[in-house]
Amino acid sequence: MKKIILLLILAAAGYWVWSHWKGVKNAAVTAEILGRTAKTYPLALFSVKVKARHGIVWLTGSANHQEEKRIVSIAKSARGVKSVKNEIHLAHTIRTPTQLFRDLKITTLVFERLVTEEGIAGLKLHVQTYNGTVLLKGKVSHKEQSLLATHLAREVAGVKKVVNEIQVHS
C-alpha cells in the first residue's frame, strides 16, 4: 500500500513539474526578449508587451518604426521561438495639427488608390503615414502586387518616402 501511495505521489509530482515546465519555459522566453530589448530601447518596455506560449511570441503595444523592427528581430532570435505575431502599432513623436492633417490626407489618398486598383483591390493592406513617409503592411500572393502598391503610394502628392513591409505568401 505504501508503494502505491508513493507511486501516486511521484506521478502527481511528475505531472505538476511537467505542466509547470511549460510555464517556466514561456516565462524564460519572455524574460530573454524583455531583457535584450531593455538594453537597446529601455523606454519601449513601458509601451510594448511580450507574451510567449508554446514557442509563439505575441508582441503588442506601440513603438516607433525603428524600435518595432529591432524588437521583432530580438523576438525572432530568442531561444525556443517558433514564430512571432507582431501586433505593435506605430507610435511617433507629437506632430502639429497641420502635419496630422497632411498625413491623414496622404493615408486616405494612398488607401483609396490601393482599393480602387484592379490588381490590389480586396487585399488587406494597412497604410500608415508619418511626416510624409508611408508605411505599407499586409500580405499579398504575388511580388508584383507588392511592387504595384509601392508604385501607387509613391505617386500620391506629399509622399516623401514609401516603406514597403508587405509580405508575399504564395
N, C-alpha and C positions, 0 to 999 in steps of 0.2 A: 504494500500500500504506500509506503514511504517513497518507493521508486517511482510509482505512478504520479504522486503529488510532485515530486522533484522534476519529473519529465514535463508535467504540465506547467510548472513554474518556469522551467528553462524555455519551453516552447513559447509561453506568453512573453517572456523577456526577449527572446529572439525576434518575435513578431514586432514588439514595441521598438526594438533597435532598428529593425529593417524599415518599418514605416516612418520612423523619425529621421532616418538617414537621408531620405529624400528631402525633407525639410532643411536639414543641415546643409546638404549639397546646394539647394536653391539659395539659401542664405549666404553661402560661401561665394557663389557666382555673383549675387547682388553686391556683396561687400567688395569683391575684387573690382567690379565695374565702378562702383562709387568711389573707391579708394584711388583708382587710376584717374578718374575724372577730376577728383579734388585736387590732384597735383597740377593739372593744366587749367581747369576752369572751376575754382572753388565756389564762385557765386552761382554757378549752374546748379549746384546741389540744392539750392533753395527753390528752383523752378522746374527741375527735371526729376521725375520719379522713375525708379527702376524696379521691375518685378520679374523674377525668374521662376519658371516652373517647368519641370521635365525637359530642360535644355532649351526652352524657348524664353527669350527675354522680351518684355514689353517696355518700351520707352514712351513715357507720356510727359506732358507739361509744355514748357516753352523755352526756347533758346534762340540765339541768333544763328544765322546760316553756318558760320564757321564752327561754332560750338556744337551744333547739331551733327555736322559731318564727323567731327572728331569723336563725339560721344558714341555715335553709331559704330565707328571704326573700333573704338575701345570695346564695345559690347560684343562685336563680331569676333574679336580676337581673344576674348576671355575663355579660359578653360571650361569645357563642358557645354559650351553654347552651340546649339544646332542651328538656330535661326533667330533673327531679330525682327520684331514688329515695331517699326518706327512710327509712332503717333505724336511726335513732337511737333508743336505748332511754332512757326517762326515768330520771334519777338524782336523788336528793334528799338532803337532809341526813339525819343519823342520827336515827332515831326510837327511842323506847323500845320495849321488847318488848310492852308493853300496846298502844301505838299500832300497832305492826306487826300484832298480832293483830286489832285492830279493823279496820284497813284490809284485811287479808286476808279477814276475815269479810264486809265490805261488798262487796269484789270478787266473792267467791263468790256472795253473795246476788243481786247485780246480774246476774252472768253467768247464774245459774240462772233468773232472771226472763226474761232475753233468749232463752235457748234453749228455754224452755217456752212462750213467746208465739207463737201461731199465725202472725202476720204477720211475725215476725222469725226464727223457728226455722230453722236451717240456714244462716244467713248467717254470714260470717266477720267477727265483730266482736271487737275487743280491748277489754278493760276493765282499767284501772289505777286504783288509789286511793292518795292521799297525804293524810294528815290529814283524811280525810272528803271530799276533793274527788275526784270520779270523772271520769276521762278516758275518753271513748268514741272509738274509732278503727275504721276499716274502710270497706267500700264497700257501698252498697245501691243498688237500682234505682229507688226512689221516695222522695220527700221525706217522705212520711207514715211510712215505716219509720224514718227518722232521728228524726223527732219522737216517734214511739212509743217508741223506745229511750231517748230523753232522759226522757220521762214516766215510764217504768218505773223508770229508775235513781233519779229523784227520790223515788219512793215508798218506797225501801228505807230502813229505820231507820238513822240515823247519817250519812246523806249530807247534807253541808252545801252542796255545790255540784256541778253537773254541767257539764263542759266537753265539748261535742259537736264532734268533728273528723271526723265521719263524712262521707265523700264520696258524693254522689249521682251515679250514672252511669246514664244511660238506655240 
